[in-house]
Amino acid sequence: MQIEELVSISSLKSYTNGYLLHYEKTNRNRLLFLVDGLAKAYKIDKRKNEIFLYYIYSGRIISEISTLRNDYLTSYSNIELLQNSQILSIDYQQFKKQFLNNGLL
């Protein structure tokens, strides 16, 4: 059953307000989903100024999937949590193998 497969490759973790989840241009092997909380996506310019991009609200995906060719995800912005948050983390390689490559999403 797909739900059981998804649960077997996932974990749920709590983070505190102000936690920097990941940096721009970081490769990750986990697909992240914001279950509860609030996050912001931003970049830093060459003068070290913060450029706000957007908020990420509860019930939204955090990870950016730009291509299905790779077995990793590249972040194109910094992600900081603005509230205590819960994040569902899914093994991307297994998710891709079991779901995306089989047309189950």
PyMOL commands that set and color helices and strands:
alter all, ss='L'
color gray80, all
select helices_A, chain A and resi 2-8+92-98+100-102
alter helices_A, ss='H'
color red, helices_A
select strands_A, chain A and resi 10-15+20-22+27-28+30-36+38-44+50-57+60-61+73-74+78-81+85-91
alter strands_A, ss='S'
color yellow, strands_A
deselect
rebuild
show_as cartoon
